[in-house]
Amino acid sequence: MFIDVHTHAFHPKIADKVLQQLGQHYGIQGVGSGLIEDLLARARKAGIDRVVVHSAATAAAQVIPANNFALALKEAHPSVIPFGTIHPDYEDWACQLDRLKKSGIRGLKLHPEFQSFRLDDPRLHPIIEEAQDHFMFMLHIGDVLPPEQNPSCPYKLAALMDLFPRARFIAAHMGGYRHWKYALESTIGRDVYIDTSSSLEFIDDATLAAIWKKHPRERILFGSDYPLYDPADEMARLRKRLKLSDAELEQILRNSAVALGLDQ
């Protein structure tokens, strides 16, 4: 089973606005509408069987609506694997975790930059403690600010890995968007998953090769970050940048099924 582990789809009422905000923040012109129908059509064209769709509540008041949308996607589209979201400002997080677990949700998305908290915020600790045995965590890592100033960074993730050795973390964007050298010092080569999303256009050849050499192959997951990129384009870019054989590319595409327990 081929899976794109890092995609986004938005409610039609907000899709255009979100695309504009993403473009302004990252300086990337998106490729799609941001709607689930466009994502699934592009995934089918790329030969991808299932997509993991993420949303992150930017405030406590958005936790329930965001999770409602995730559950609606799960109900309407069998090929969608939605992750839920939580926010440290949301007091009844345990109830939401229970709701998501009972609904068959397999993971949680946290985006410290967009959700306005730091990854070293101790309020995350009880949430991770409670969630770690059932949910995988997709963590946005990195940005243009240096690690000590940025809400997330590989060093903060490494500290969480030390605190919660059972937790299954995915460090998005090859371990940290524009924080790759710090990832090589702290998380690459360790017991953490990384995905390929929103990295291949920016990372230099030497750093990419170092990550590929040092990190366990089974812990590298394919992610396109749709609607910023098209899955087929990112598969081609990944193959070209790392000079992958068919078998190597297929392994990366299959790794998420194993990680999520869907390979049975």
C-alpha positions in Angstrom: 0.0 0.0 0.0 1.4 3.4 -1.0 0.6 6.2 1.4 1.2 10.0 1.3 1.6 10.7 5.0 1.5 14.5 4.9 -1.4 16.2 3.1 -3.9 18.8 3.9 -7.5 19.4 2.8 -9.8 22.2 3.9 -13.4 23.0 4.2 -14.6 24.8 1.1 -15.5 27.9 3.1 -11.9 28.5 4.2 -9.8 26.7 1.5 -8.9 29.9 -0.5 -8.0 31.8 2.6 -5.8 29.1 4.0 -4.0 28.7 0.7 -3.2 32.4 0.6 -1.9 32.3 4.2 0.3 29.3 3.4 1.7 31.0 0.3 2.5 34.1 2.2 4.2 32.3 5.1 6.3 29.9 3.0 6.6 31.8 -0.3 5.3 28.8 -2.2 2.6 29.0 -4.8 0.3 26.0 -4.2 -0.7 23.6 -6.9 -4.3 22.7 -5.9 -7.6 23.9 -4.6 -7.0 22.5 -1.1 -10.3 20.6 -1.4 -10.4 16.8 -0.6 -11.7 16.0 -4.1 -8.6 17.6 -5.8 -6.3 15.9 -3.3 -7.8 12.4 -4.0 -7.7 12.9 -7.7 -4.0 13.9 -7.6 -3.2 11.0 -5.3 -4.9 8.5 -7.7 -3.0 9.9 -10.6 0.2 9.4 -8.7 -0.6 5.8 -7.9 -1.0 6.5 -4.2 -3.6 4.4 -2.4 -4.3 6.4 0.7 -3.5 9.8 2.1 -3.1 11.1 5.6 -4.8 14.4 6.0 -3.8 16.8 8.8 -5.3 19.9 10.4 -4.1 21.8 13.4 -6.4 23.9 15.7 -4.8 27.3 15.8 -6.8 28.0 19.0 -8.6 26.0 21.7 -11.9 26.9 20.2 -11.0 25.2 17.0 -10.2 21.8 18.4 -13.7 20.4 18.2 -14.5 21.9 14.7 -11.2 20.6 13.4 -11.7 17.1 14.8 -15.3 17.2 13.5 -13.9 17.8 10.0 -11.4 15.0 10.4 -14.1 12.6 11.4 -16.3 13.7 8.5 -13.5 13.0 6.1 -13.0 9.5 7.5 -16.7 8.7 7.2 -17.0 10.1 3.6 -13.7 8.9 2.1 -12.3 5.4 2.8 -8.9 6.3 1.3 -8.4 9.1 3.8 -6.6 8.6 7.0 -7.3 11.7 9.0 -5.2 12.8 12.0 -6.9 14.7 14.8 -5.6 17.7 16.6 -5.3 19.0 20.1 -4.1 22.3 21.7 -2.5 22.8 25.1 -5.0 25.7 25.8 -7.9 23.3 25.4 -8.6 22.1 28.9 -10.8 19.0 28.1 -8.1 17.4 25.9 -8.6 14.0 27.5 -12.2 13.9 26.4 -11.1 14.7 22.8 -8.4 12.0 22.9 -11.0 9.5 24.0 -13.4 10.6 21.3 -10.7 10.3 18.6 -9.6 6.9 19.8 -13.1 5.5 19.8 -13.6 6.9 16.3 -10.5 5.0 15.0 -8.2 8.0 14.5 -4.6 6.9 14.5 -2.7 10.1 14.9 -2.5 13.7 16.1 -1.0 16.8 14.3 0.8 19.5 16.2 2.1 22.6 14.5 3.7 24.8 17.2 4.3 27.7 14.8 0.7 28.0 13.6 -0.8 26.9 17.0 1.2 29.5 18.9 2.9 27.3 21.5 6.4 26.0 22.0 7.3 22.4 21.6 9.0 22.6 25.0 5.8 23.7 26.7 5.4 21.4 29.7 1.6 21.5 29.2 2.2 19.0 26.3 3.7 16.4 28.6 0.4 15.0 30.1 -1.1 15.0 26.6 1.7 13.0 25.1 1.8 10.7 28.2 -1.9 9.9 27.7 -1.8 9.7 23.9 1.4 7.9 23.2 0.2 4.3 23.3 -2.6 4.9 20.7 -1.7 7.8 18.6 1.2 8.7 16.3 2.3 12.3 16.4 2.9 14.3 13.3 5.0 17.3 14.4 5.9 20.3 12.3 9.5 21.0 13.0 11.6 24.0 12.0 11.3 27.3 10.2 13.6 30.3 9.4 14.3 31.3 13.0 17.2 29.7 14.8 16.3 26.8 17.2 16.3 28.8 20.4 13.9 31.3 19.0 11.6 29.1 17.0 8.6 27.4 18.6 9.8 24.1 17.3 13.2 22.7 16.5 15.0 19.3 16.4 16.5 19.9 19.8 13.1 20.3 21.4 11.9 17.2 19.7 15.0 15.3 20.9 14.1 16.3 24.5 10.6 15.0 24.0 12.0 11.7 22.6 14.1 11.3 25.8 11.1 12.0 28.0 8.7 9.8 26.1 10.7 6.9 24.6 7.5 5.0 23.7 6.0 7.8 21.7 5.9 7.5 18.0 6.9 10.9 16.5 7.1 12.0 12.8 9.4 14.9 12.4 8.0 16.6 9.3 10.1 18.1 6.6 13.1 15.8 6.7 13.4 16.3 10.4 13.0 20.1 10.4 12.2 22.7 7.7 15.4 24.7 7.2 16.7 23.1 10.5 18.3 20.1 8.7 21.8 20.6 10.1 20.3 20.7 13.7 18.4 17.5 12.9 21.6 15.8 11.9 23.0 16.7 15.3 20.0 15.6 17.4 17.4 13.4 15.8 18.5 11.9 12.5 19.6 8.3 13.1 17.4 7.9 16.2 14.1 6.2 16.7 11.9 8.8 15.0 10.2 8.9 11.7 10.8 11.7 9.2 8.8 12.7 6.2 9.9 14.1 2.9 7.4 17.0 2.7 8.3 20.6 1.8 12.0 19.9 1.9 13.2 18.7 -1.5 13.0 22.2 -3.1 15.2 23.7 -0.4 17.6 21.3 1.1 21.1 21.1 -0.4 22.6 17.9 -1.9 25.2 17.3 0.8 22.7 17.6 3.7 20.1 15.5 1.9 22.7 12.8 1.3 23.8 12.9 4.9 20.2 12.4 6.2 19.6 9.6 3.7 22.8 7.9 4.8 22.3 8.3 8.5 18.6 7.7 9.0 17.0 4.2 9.1 15.4 3.7 5.7 12.2 2.2 7.2 11.7 5.4 9.1 11.6 7.7 6.1 8.0 8.4 5.0 6.8 9.9 1.7 4.8 13.1 2.2 3.9 15.7 -0.4 2.4 18.5 1.7 -0.4 18.9 -0.7 -1.8 21.6 -1.6 1.7 23.1 -1.6 3.0 20.4 -3.9 1.5 17.7 -6.1 2.2 14.1 -5.0 3.3 12.9 -8.4 5.7 15.9 -8.7 7.2 15.2 -5.3 7.6 11.5 -6.0 9.6 12.4 -9.2 11.6 15.0 -7.3 12.5 12.5 -4.5 13.6 9.9 -7.0 15.8 12.4 -8.9 17.3 14.1 -5.8 18.3 10.8 -4.2 18.8 8.8 -7.4 16.4 6.1 -6.1 15.8 2.8 -7.7 12.2 1.7 -8.2 12.5 -0.6 -5.2 13.9 2.2 -3.0 11.1 4.6 -3.9 8.5 1.9 -3.4 9.9 1.2 0.1 9.5 4.8 1.1 5.9 4.8 -0.2 5.1 1.7 1.8 6.8 2.7 5.0 3.8 4.7 6.3 1.5 1.6 6.1 3.9 -0.3 8.4 4.3 2.7 10.7 0.5 3.1 11.0 -0.2 -0.6 11.4 -2.0 -0.8 8.0 0.2 -3.4 6.4 -1.7 -6.4 7.6 
